[in-house]
Amino acid sequence: MGKLSSTVMACSMRTALQHLLLLILCLHIGGGQKKKENLLSEKVEQMMEWSSRRSVIRMNGDKFRRFVKAPPRNYSVIVMFTALQPQRQCSVCRQANEEYQVLANSWRYSSAFSNKLFFTFVDYDEGADVFQQLNMNSAPTFMHFPAKGKPKRADTFDLQRIGFAAEQLAKWIADRTDVHIRVFRPPNYSGTIALALLVSLVGGLLYLRRNNLEFIYNKTGWAMAALCVVFAMTSGQMWNHIRGPPYAHKNPQNGQVSYIHGSSQAQFVAESHIILLLNILPIT
């Protein structure tokens, strides 16, 4: 009888110990989950505060690692890696930054704005360690860091082939995040003013020569105008207008400038000018 009581007591103590360990484990997991939720809430709140000040959040190496790379994170981040300092002489970076600002402002002030997507940038002079960590040797570069998992190949925007127009970036973001951004550009009256000046100039010229309009029938003049249009089209000016490629590409690390694109599916604006000159030289 005593032996049976000892066995029952041992089983009861073992069961109680198991329950105690299970309770401790549950409390530990629950505490860790709560801590994770609090950390995530703090990160989202901080990102929203920064975004309320500026549509594009400026980041250095520490901020990038904490808010973009490190978990937990339930939001997607678009990062522009660039080199905007004057000593870098990266004109393409400044042009791409203007388009990026247009896109970020369109998202920030849209009715669909939420804490599921943020726009940031890392400047080479403030985050050279980030460039090295990502083995990045060119700027500007756009990358998408998804809410879950690591970035894939498609999460790097093909700037060299597509260009950096805000509309192209918005389409790429929609493919990667299912967030659709309607691009709103600030009013630009330069085209209208230029057209009005051109019409006024032509109208004034015709008025001054109203008694002698024979120059309108000048075949040489029309031939030169036609050649200008042909040279502009064959050199790729229309492609430049549609795609918005950079004028050239400068490596921010070694400063080397490339005027000819390495791919047969893309080009720089400088290439159009080179082709234009090559087409004109045989005539002259």
Salt bridges, closest charged atoms under 4 A:
GLU49 OE2 - ARG53 NH2 2.65
ASP62 OD1 - ARG65 NH2 3.18
GLU99 OE1 - ARG185 NH2 2.59
ASP125 OD1 - ARG88 NH2 2.78
GLU126 OE2 - ARG58 NH2 2.83
ASP129 OD2 - ARG65 NH1 2.93
ASP155 OD1 - HIS144 ND1 2.69
ASP155 OD1 - ARG176 NE 2.88
ASP158 OD2 - ARG161 NE 3.00
GLU167 OE1 - ARG185 NH2 2.93
